[in-house]
Amino acid sequence: MNVAIFTDNDFDKINGVTTTLTAALRYAPASQRLRVYTAATLGVDTPEYLAVRSLGMPIPFYRDMRMYLPRLFEFVARAKKDRIDVIHLTTPGPIGLAALFVAWRLRLPIVGSFHTDLAAYASTLSGSARLGSVMREYMRWPYGKCVKILAPSAHTRQLLIDAKTDPAKVDLWQRGVDTSLFSPAKRSQALRDSWHVSSRRPALLYVGRVSREKQLLTLPAVQDRLHALGVEHRFVIAGGGPLLSELQKRMPDAIFTGPLSREAVAQVFASSDLFVFPSRTDTAGNVVLEAQASGLPVVISGTGGPRENMVAGRTGTVCHQVDADEWTSAIAGILRDEARHNEMRVAARQYALTRTWELAMQPLYRTYLDVHMRGATATPSDARHATAHGI
């Protein structure tokens, strides 16, 4: 069986989507041949990855990222050549529309996976609730074409159902973590020394896009309150984005690493003491699992998917409010209790070891097989290939 995975994220980017799709390629069973289809400024053509050279333009409200105009007939030709059996749509964006076009032209079934709540992003970044509502209505169209939709968390699954998606079509596909790459063994004393942190002045880490939808403007207020309480600390912000310059002005004592390679991120995780993730819009939050795999307790929002990737009270703390007081109290409570902090570090690593990518990927591969078999039952395989590939 051959599967084409369509994504707007080329693999030059490091984010939750590319991390997940890289794992999908890595752990695919021998009976399933997966290939990522995307668009980029420079073309790439390998057995597992196709980036069609395309014209790009900045994304509204997020100008340091780009979207690409898909070359529809090029994608159709490539899918024919690859003898694709199942289309996997991971985005409602331009490349997602290309996936719909290819599926229509070749009469192929579509599996959808939901990764980013673009409606929440649109609302937060534009300041317009109406724009968010329009985006949510739009997203019903491409996902409505899917035979099955995979959600990364129960929260996201309910979000889709509340948006009038048939519950029978939506299954759960949780995320995993590479516990060899993300490990306490990657801890670097040299890196900690360069940050001027120690057991008396712990490093509080955030990893991800530095953007407004991550609720990062909570952090300057948390920093000020911790200082007022006499809790020594230093924030480390790893990543880039449109909010970077504002945060640098408001948090002059923090470390800003900018974008990093995955290996460098793993070292940053392991060299920190506590992970702080205030985002209320994430559907999964891979970084929450990566932090715990690195031996970090996590302090996260009670809204969104990350809550389902930790054990409240054992591997970290959940904050249900937006205001900085609850976040300050949660962080201070862990840092002031050394025994509790150490217990959480151990528990976080143990929990992450149960969330490997090998286990996490099984629902995806089962869905591919199920959708493919439904198609094979409806139309004999040889006849369908003959129709789809012009034989």
C-alpha positions as CSV (number, residue, x, y, z in Angstrom):
1,M,0.0,0.0,0.0
2,N,1.3,3.5,-1.0
3,V,0.3,6.6,1.0
4,A,0.9,10.2,0.1
5,I,1.0,12.6,3.1
6,F,0.3,16.2,2.1
7,T,1.6,18.9,4.4
8,D,2.2,22.7,4.2
9,N,5.3,22.2,6.4
10,D,8.5,21.5,4.5
11,F,11.0,19.5,6.5
12,D,13.4,22.5,6.9
13,K,11.0,23.5,9.7
14,I,11.1,21.9,13.1
15,N,7.7,21.8,14.7
16,G,5.1,19.4,16.0
17,V,3.9,18.5,12.5
18,T,7.3,17.8,11.0
19,T,8.3,15.9,14.1
20,T,5.2,13.7,13.9
21,L,5.5,13.1,10.1
22,T,9.2,12.2,10.5
23,A,8.2,9.6,13.1
24,A,5.4,8.3,10.7
25,L,8.0,7.7,8.1
26,R,10.5,6.1,10.5
27,Y,8.2,3.5,12.0
28,A,6.0,2.6,9.1
29,P,5.5,-1.2,8.6
30,A,7.1,-2.9,5.6
31,S,3.7,-3.3,4.0
32,Q,3.1,0.5,3.9
33,R,5.2,2.9,1.8
34,L,4.7,6.4,3.0
35,R,5.9,9.5,1.1
36,V,5.5,13.2,2.2
37,Y,4.3,15.6,-0.4
38,T,4.9,19.3,0.1
39,A,6.0,22.5,-1.6
40,A,9.1,24.6,-0.9
41,T,11.3,27.3,-2.4
42,L,13.8,24.6,-3.4
43,G,12.7,21.2,-4.9
44,V,13.6,18.0,-3.2
45,D,12.9,14.5,-4.5
46,T,13.8,11.4,-2.3
47,P,12.0,8.1,-1.9
48,E,10.2,9.3,1.3
49,Y,10.0,13.1,0.7
50,L,8.9,15.2,-2.3
51,A,9.0,19.0,-2.1
52,V,7.8,20.5,-5.4
53,R,9.5,23.8,-6.1
54,S,6.8,26.5,-5.9
55,L,6.1,30.2,-5.5
56,G,5.8,31.2,-1.9
57,M,4.3,34.2,0.0
58,P,4.2,35.4,3.6
59,I,1.4,34.2,5.8
60,P,-1.0,37.0,7.1
61,F,-0.3,37.8,10.8
62,Y,2.8,35.6,10.7
63,R,5.1,37.1,8.1
64,D,8.2,35.1,9.0
65,M,6.5,32.0,7.7
66,R,5.5,31.3,4.1
67,M,2.7,29.4,2.2
68,Y,3.2,28.1,-1.2
69,L,1.0,28.0,-4.3
70,P,0.6,24.2,-5.1
71,R,1.4,23.0,-8.6
72,L,-1.7,20.8,-8.8
73,F,-1.0,18.8,-12.0
74,E,2.6,18.2,-10.9
75,F,1.2,16.6,-7.7
76,V,-1.2,14.5,-9.7
77,A,1.6,13.3,-12.0
78,R,3.8,12.4,-9.0
79,A,0.9,10.5,-7.3
80,K,0.3,8.5,-10.5
81,K,3.9,7.6,-10.7
82,D,4.0,6.6,-7.1
83,R,0.9,4.5,-7.5
84,I,-0.7,6.0,-4.5
85,D,-3.6,4.1,-2.8
86,V,-4.5,6.5,0.1
87,I,-4.2,10.3,0.5
88,H,-3.4,11.7,3.9
89,L,-4.4,15.3,4.4
90,T,-2.7,17.0,7.3
91,T,-3.7,20.6,6.6
92,P,-6.6,22.7,5.3
93,G,-4.1,25.1,3.7
94,P,-2.9,25.3,0.1
95,I,-1.2,21.8,0.1
96,G,-4.3,20.4,1.7
97,L,-6.3,21.7,-1.3
98,A,-3.8,20.0,-3.5
99,A,-4.5,16.8,-1.7
100,L,-8.2,17.1,-2.3
101,F,-7.5,17.8,-6.0
102,V,-5.3,14.7,-6.4
103,A,-7.8,12.5,-4.5
104,W,-10.6,13.8,-6.8
105,R,-8.6,13.3,-10.0
106,L,-7.4,9.8,-9.1
107,R,-10.5,8.7,-7.2
108,L,-8.6,7.9,-4.0
109,P,-9.8,7.8,-0.4
110,I,-8.6,10.5,2.1
111,V,-7.5,10.2,5.7
112,G,-7.3,13.5,7.6
113,S,-5.3,14.4,10.6
114,F,-5.9,17.5,12.6
115,H,-2.7,19.2,13.9
116,T,-3.3,23.0,14.3
117,D,-6.3,24.9,15.5
118,L,-6.1,27.5,12.8
119,A,-9.4,29.0,13.9
120,A,-8.0,29.8,17.4
121,Y,-4.8,31.1,15.8
122,A,-6.7,33.4,13.4
123,S,-8.9,34.8,16.2
124,T,-5.9,35.4,18.5
125,L,-3.5,36.9,16.0
126,S,-6.1,39.1,14.3
127,G,-8.0,40.0,17.4
128,S,-11.2,39.1,15.5
129,A,-13.5,36.4,16.9
130,R,-15.5,36.6,13.6
131,L,-12.4,35.7,11.6
132,G,-11.9,32.7,13.8
133,S,-15.5,31.6,13.3
134,V,-15.1,32.0,9.5
135,M,-11.9,29.9,9.6
136,R,-13.6,27.2,11.6
137,E,-16.5,27.0,9.1
138,Y,-14.0,26.8,6.3
139,M,-12.1,23.9,7.9
140,R,-15.2,21.8,7.9
141,W,-15.0,21.6,4.1
142,P,-11.7,19.9,3.5
143,Y,-12.0,17.6,6.6
144,G,-15.5,16.8,5.5
145,K,-14.0,15.0,2.5
146,C,-12.1,12.6,4.7
147,V,-13.2,9.0,5.3
148,K,-11.5,9.2,8.7
149,I,-10.1,12.1,10.8
150,L,-7.5,11.5,13.4
151,A,-7.3,14.0,16.4
152,P,-4.2,14.3,18.6
153,S,-6.2,14.6,21.8
154,A,-9.6,14.1,23.3
155,H,-9.9,17.9,23.6
156,T,-9.3,18.3,19.9
157,R,-11.7,15.4,19.0
158,Q,-14.4,17.2,21.0
159,L,-13.5,20.4,19.2
160,L,-14.2,18.8,15.9
161,I,-17.4,17.2,17.0
162,D,-18.6,20.5,18.4
163,A,-17.9,21.9,14.9
164,K,-20.5,19.5,13.5
165,T,-18.1,16.7,12.5
166,D,-19.6,13.2,12.6
167,P,-18.3,11.6,15.8
168,A,-18.0,8.2,14.1
169,K,-15.4,9.7,11.7
170,V,-13.1,11.0,14.4
171,D,-10.6,8.7,16.1
172,L,-7.8,9.5,18.5
173,W,-4.2,9.5,17.4
174,Q,-2.0,10.7,20.3
175,R,1.6,11.8,20.0
176,G,4.8,10.1,21.1
177,V,8.4,11.1,21.9
178,D,11.9,9.9,21.0
179,T,13.2,9.0,24.5
180,S,16.7,8.4,23.1
181,L,17.0,11.9,21.6
182,F,15.3,13.6,24.5
183,S,17.0,12.3,27.7
184,P,18.4,13.6,31.0
185,A,21.7,12.2,29.7
186,K,22.0,15.2,27.4
187,R,22.4,17.6,30.3
188,S,25.3,20.0,29.8
189,Q,27.0,21.7,32.7
190,A,28.8,23.9,30.2
191,L,25.6,25.2,28.8
192,R,24.2,25.8,32.3
193,D,27.3,27.8,33.1
194,S,26.9,29.9,30.0
195,W,23.3,30.7,31.1
196,H,24.5,31.4,34.7
197,V,22.0,29.0,36.2
198,S,22.4,26.5,39.0
199,S,20.4,24.7,41.7
200,R,20.0,28.0,43.4
201,R,19.0,29.8,40.3
202,P,17.1,27.3,38.2
203,A,16.4,27.6,34.4
204,L,12.7,27.9,33.5
205,L,12.3,26.8,29.9
206,Y,9.9,27.5,27.1
207,V,10.4,25.8,23.7
208,G,8.2,26.6,20.6
209,R,7.1,29.4,18.4
210,V,7.5,32.8,20.0
211,S,4.1,34.1,19.0
212,R,1.1,35.7,20.6
213,E,-1.1,32.6,20.2
214,K,1.2,30.8,22.7
215,Q,0.1,33.2,25.5
216,L,3.7,34.1,26.1
217,L,2.9,37.6,27.3
218,T,2.1,35.9,30.6
219,L,5.8,35.2,31.2
220,P,7.0,38.8,31.9
221,A,4.4,39.1,34.6
222,V,5.3,35.7,36.0
223,Q,9.0,36.7,36.0
224,D,8.3,39.9,38.0
225,R,6.1,38.1,40.5
226,L,8.7,35.4,41.1
227,H,11.3,38.0,41.7
228,A,9.0,39.8,44.2
229,L,8.6,36.5,46.1
230,G,12.4,36.1,46.2
231,V,12.3,33.0,44.0
232,E,15.6,33.0,42.0
233,H,15.3,31.8,38.4
234,R,16.2,32.6,34.8
235,F,13.9,32.1,31.9
236,V,15.3,30.4,28.7
237,I,13.2,31.0,25.6
238,A,14.1,28.6,22.7
239,G,12.6,29.4,19.3
240,G,11.8,32.2,17.0
241,G,8.7,34.2,15.9
242,P,7.0,37.5,15.6
243,L,6.8,38.2,19.4
244,L,10.5,37.7,19.9
245,S,11.6,41.4,19.9
246,E,8.8,42.4,22.3
247,L,9.6,39.6,24.8
248,Q,13.3,40.5,24.6
249,K,12.4,44.1,25.6
250,R,10.1,42.9,28.5
251,M,12.4,40.2,29.7
252,P,16.0,41.6,29.5
253,D,17.3,39.0,31.9
254,A,16.1,36.0,29.9
255,I,18.1,33.9,27.6
256,F,16.8,33.8,24.0
257,T,18.4,31.0,21.9
258,G,16.6,31.6,18.6
259,P,15.7,28.6,16.4
260,L,17.8,25.5,17.2
261,S,18.5,22.1,15.6
262,R,16.7,19.1,17.2
263,E,20.0,17.9,18.8
264,A,20.6,21.4,20.3
265,V,16.9,21.5,21.5
266,A,17.4,18.2,23.3
267,Q,20.5,19.6,25.1
268,V,18.5,22.7,26.1
269,F,15.7,20.6,27.5
270,A,18.0,18.4,29.5
271,S,20.0,21.4,30.8
272,S,17.0,23.1,32.2
273,D,15.1,22.6,35.5
274,L,11.4,23.2,34.8
275,F,9.3,23.5,31.6
276,V,6.7,26.3,31.4
277,F,4.1,26.1,28.5
278,P,1.3,28.7,28.8
279,S,-0.3,28.0,25.4
280,R,-4.1,27.4,25.4
281,T,-4.3,26.7,21.6
282,D,-2.1,23.7,21.1
283,T,-3.9,20.5,19.9
284,A,-1.2,18.2,21.3
285,G,2.0,19.9,22.4
286,N,4.8,17.5,21.5
287,V,7.2,19.7,23.4
288,V,5.4,18.8,26.7
289,L,6.4,15.1,26.1
290,E,9.9,16.1,25.0
291,A,10.4,18.1,28.3
292,Q,9.3,15.1,30.4
293,A,11.4,12.7,28.5
294,S,14.3,15.1,29.3
295,G,13.5,14.8,33.0
296,L,11.7,18.1,33.4
297,P,8.5,18.7,35.4
298,V,6.0,20.7,33.4
299,V,3.7,23.6,34.2
300,I,1.0,23.8,31.5
301,S,-2.4,25.3,30.7
302,G,-5.5,23.3,31.5
303,T,-7.0,24.2,28.1
304,G,-6.0,22.3,25.0
305,G,-4.3,19.0,24.2
306,P,-1.1,19.3,26.3
307,R,-3.0,18.4,29.5
308,E,-3.4,14.9,28.1
309,N,0.3,14.5,27.8
310,M,1.3,14.7,31.4
311,V,0.1,13.4,34.8
312,A,-1.2,16.3,37.0
313,G,0.4,16.4,40.4
314,R,2.9,13.7,39.5
315,T,4.9,14.9,36.5
316,G,3.8,18.6,36.7
317,T,1.1,21.1,37.5
318,V,-1.9,22.3,35.5
319,C,-2.9,26.0,35.6
320,H,-6.5,26.6,34.7
321,Q,-6.4,30.4,34.7
322,V,-4.7,32.9,32.3
323,D,-3.6,35.3,35.1
324,A,0.0,35.3,36.1
325,D,-0.7,34.6,39.9
326,E,-1.7,31.0,39.4
327,W,1.3,30.4,37.2
328,T,3.7,32.0,39.6
329,S,2.3,30.0,42.5
330,A,2.6,26.7,40.6
331,I,6.2,27.4,39.6
332,A,7.2,28.6,43.0
333,G,5.6,25.6,44.6
334,I,7.8,23.2,42.7
335,L,11.0,25.2,42.9
336,R,10.7,25.7,46.7
337,D,10.3,22.0,47.4
338,E,13.5,20.3,46.4
339,A,12.2,16.8,47.2
340,R,9.0,17.3,45.2
341,H,11.0,18.7,42.3
342,N,13.2,15.7,42.2
343,E,10.3,13.3,42.5
344,M,8.6,15.0,39.6
345,R,11.8,14.8,37.5
346,V,12.0,11.1,37.9
347,A,8.2,10.6,37.4
348,A,8.3,12.7,34.2
349,R,11.0,10.6,32.6
350,Q,9.2,7.4,33.6
351,Y,5.9,8.6,32.1
352,A,7.6,9.6,28.9
353,L,9.0,6.1,28.5
354,T,5.4,4.9,28.2
355,R,4.7,7.3,25.3
356,T,7.1,6.1,22.6
357,W,6.5,6.9,18.9
358,E,6.4,3.2,18.1
359,L,3.2,2.8,20.2
360,A,1.8,6.2,19.2
361,M,2.0,5.4,15.5
362,Q,-0.2,2.3,15.5
363,P,-3.6,4.0,15.2
364,L,-2.3,5.8,12.1
365,Y,-1.1,2.7,10.3
366,R,-4.3,0.8,11.3
367,T,-6.4,3.7,9.8
368,Y,-4.4,3.6,6.5
369,L,-5.1,-0.2,6.2
370,D,-8.7,0.1,7.1
371,V,-9.4,2.9,4.6
372,H,-7.4,1.1,1.9
373,M,-9.3,-2.1,2.5
374,R,-12.7,-0.3,2.3
375,G,-11.6,1.1,-1.1
376,A,-10.4,-2.3,-2.2
377,T,-13.8,-3.8,-1.2
378,A,-15.7,-1.2,-3.1
379,T,-13.6,-1.5,-6.2
380,P,-11.3,-4.4,-7.2
381,S,-7.7,-3.3,-6.6
382,D,-6.5,-3.9,-10.2
383,A,-9.4,-2.1,-11.7
384,R,-9.0,0.9,-9.4
385,H,-5.3,1.2,-10.2
386,A,-6.1,1.0,-13.9
387,T,-8.6,3.8,-13.5
388,A,-6.5,5.9,-11.2
389,H,-3.3,5.6,-13.1
390,G,-4.6,5.6,-16.7
391,I,-3.5,2.0,-17.4
